[in-house]
Amino acid sequence: MKHRFLLNSMAVAAGFLALTARPALCQAPAGQAPAAQTQKPAPAAKSASSAQAWTQPKTPWGDPDLQGTWTSDDCIGAPMNRPAQYGDRLYYTEQELAQRETQIERQEKTDLEETVADNARVGTGPPAHWAERARRPCRQTSLVIDPPNGRTPDLLPEARTRPIPEGAGNNNPKADTPADFSYYIRCISRGVTGSIFPVIYGNGQQIVQGPGFVMILQEMVHEARVIPLDGRPHESSDIRTYMGDARGHWDGNTLVVETTNFLPNRTGIGLNGGGTPTSDALKLVERYTRVSGDQMRYEVTVDDPKTYVKPFKVGFPLTQEPGYQNFEYACHEGNYAMFDSLSGARAQEKKAAAAAKQK
């Protein structure tokens, strides 16, 4: 994320590694190979580096090395649910990709403009180059990759009528109390999926490994997931959290993370944790597969039998971009956001009441 204070990730990593009692060292990967896909994509141009053989690097203790900071920026703006015109087609055609490449190039030129054009409308927002953009076209027509139509399954009747408590998913509340705001707006949590799905900025995922543990530090908000790999069982179902209880294991070179024990009715399976809140029956199974020196395939199977009629899967690439690093996410900028929002709402009510008395 640009234009924010730098998070001292080395201190975070050191604190994490202290849990393992042994040092975690990162090995530099070798060359690069084309990314594996769950469905054959449109062919991409091959670079000299991608033509080289690539071997999954290992940590000093023998686990697949996934360490580094990975970003989903390339799929910023990709729809969660596939537009109907693409049917069951997961990937864009070469012509469609070329059109999106042109759009990215046009946006890059716009972002470089320091002043507005003559007679252009002037806004109060920051300059365009402050925003984060996709560096290359996302090849997928949707983030949902299964079912084949690329759309989330229907909600169960009880989920459609489920009360949404404490402002969950509400980014434009009446603002009577802080609880009227969503968990995201209050900077409490975006949930597991909301913390990794690509959004407008802050898509960094820093992975640090130690013997028997993996830590994933997400850039936006503040989530840090410490995932044991030693086969221990999940905590009692009486112990529940916003981010659930994660347990990991290796399936070949793939890190598999199963997470249960979620607090119900907090966040949904959507961007920034939006959408219909999930239930206490939610189980997520994530798969992190490094497929080249700078690309990883991420997939998550969502199984919530109290919310959706059937499980579904979301997937997209994560990449390592030169110079990308996690920065501090100063979410409430001094914790004034809630005070300002609530006092502003009261001021509006006072003004409206005064106007009503004059009628």
PyMOL commands that set and color helices and strands:
alter all, ss='L'
color gray80, all
select helices_A, chain A and resi 9-20+73-75+84-86+94-111+128-130+157-160+165-167+178-180+191-194+271-273+337-357
alter helices_A, ss='H'
color red, helices_A
select strands_A, chain A and resi 68-71+144-146+204-210+213-218+224-228+245-251+254-260+283-292+295-303+312-319
alter strands_A, ss='S'
color yellow, strands_A
deselect
rebuild
show_as cartoon
